[in-house]
Amino acid sequence: MHILIIRGNIETPKSYPYWEELLVLLKDHKIKEVKGMLQEKYIIELINWCDVWISIDSFIQHLVKYHKLKKGIVLWGKSNPEIFGYGDNINLLKGPVNFRTDQFGKWSEVKHREEDFVLPEVILKEITNML
């Protein structure tokens, strides 16, 4: 299975804290990990290359939906996927207790907390189910 991991290059309250642990768990798969600002055309090429993509709640899920590309795994912490996500993706989250109170508030006022995110084993389980 070809897995694409798209992760940002700056820390935000949406940043998934367990990327390194996830990469260890996925060692038996062909992984392409990309970071930083990417051109839309390149992102689309990568999405078409992979069997599954993984990203935090970000621009990526909206780009994929707009271009009607394949479903992926979206990692959620503080945001509610019922507001900002798409039901055709696998939306992984701990639950509403971790959501920020003001879903439309400023991200600069939100504290990053590792415990708001699912553990890498949860992601691995979803990938295994996709095989």
C-alpha positions in Angstrom: 0.0 0.0 0.0 1.3 3.5 -0.9 0.6 6.0 1.9 1.0 9.7 1.5 1.5 11.7 4.7 1.0 15.5 4.3 2.1 17.4 7.3 2.6 21.1 7.8 6.0 22.7 8.5 4.8 25.0 11.3 3.4 24.2 14.7 -0.3 25.1 15.1 -3.0 24.0 17.5 -4.0 21.6 14.7 -0.6 20.0 14.4 -0.6 16.2 14.9 1.9 15.4 17.7 2.5 11.8 16.9 3.8 11.8 13.3 7.1 10.1 14.2 5.4 7.3 16.1 3.0 6.8 13.2 5.9 6.5 10.7 7.4 3.7 12.9 4.1 1.8 12.8 3.9 2.2 9.0 7.4 0.9 8.3 6.0 -2.0 6.3 4.3 0.3 3.8 5.6 2.5 1.0 5.4 6.0 2.6 5.9 9.3 1.0 6.0 12.1 3.5 5.7 15.8 2.4 6.1 18.9 4.4 5.7 22.6 3.8 4.0 24.6 1.1 3.3 22.6 -2.0 1.8 23.6 -5.3 -1.7 22.4 -6.0 -0.7 20.5 -9.1 1.9 18.6 -7.1 -0.5 17.7 -4.3 -3.0 16.3 -6.9 -0.2 14.2 -8.4 0.7 12.8 -5.0 -2.9 12.1 -4.1 -3.3 10.2 -7.4 -0.1 8.2 -6.7 -1.1 7.0 -3.3 -3.6 4.4 -2.1 -4.5 6.5 1.0 -3.5 10.0 2.2 -3.3 11.2 5.7 -3.5 14.9 6.8 -4.7 17.0 9.6 -7.8 19.2 9.2 -6.4 21.5 6.6 -6.6 22.8 3.0 -5.7 19.3 1.7 -9.1 17.8 2.5 -10.9 20.7 0.7 -8.6 20.5 -2.3 -9.2 16.7 -2.6 -13.0 17.2 -2.3 -13.0 20.0 -4.9 -11.2 17.8 -7.4 -13.2 14.7 -6.5 -10.1 12.7 -5.7 -9.9 9.7 -3.4 -11.0 9.6 0.2 -8.3 9.9 2.9 -7.8 10.0 6.6 -8.2 13.4 8.3 -6.9 13.9 11.8 -9.0 16.1 14.0 -8.2 17.7 17.4 -10.0 21.0 18.3 -12.2 21.3 15.2 -15.5 19.6 14.6 -15.5 17.5 11.4 -19.3 17.8 11.2 -18.8 21.5 10.5 -15.5 21.5 8.6 -15.0 18.0 7.3 -16.5 15.6 4.7 -18.3 12.4 5.4 -16.6 10.5 2.6 -13.2 10.8 4.4 -12.2 8.7 7.5 -12.4 11.4 10.1 -10.4 10.4 13.2 -11.0 12.3 16.4 -11.2 11.7 20.1 -14.5 13.4 20.5 -16.5 16.6 21.1 -15.0 17.0 24.6 -11.7 18.0 22.9 -13.3 20.6 20.6 -12.7 24.3 21.1 -15.7 26.2 22.5 -15.8 28.7 19.7 -15.5 26.7 16.5 -15.1 29.9 14.4 -12.7 31.7 16.8 -9.1 32.7 16.2 -6.6 29.9 16.2 -4.0 32.2 17.8 -6.1 31.9 21.0 -6.1 28.1 21.1 -3.6 26.1 23.0 -2.1 22.9 21.4 -2.7 19.8 23.5 -1.4 16.4 22.5 -4.2 14.7 24.3 -6.7 16.1 21.8 -5.6 13.8 19.1 -6.0 10.1 18.4 -3.0 7.8 18.9 -1.1 6.4 15.9 -2.4 2.9 16.6 -5.9 4.2 15.8 -4.7 5.4 12.4 -2.9 2.1 11.8 -6.1 0.2 12.5 -8.0 2.2 9.9 -5.3 1.6 7.3 -5.3 -2.1 8.1 -9.1 -2.1 7.6 -8.6 -0.5 4.2 -6.4 -3.4 3.0 
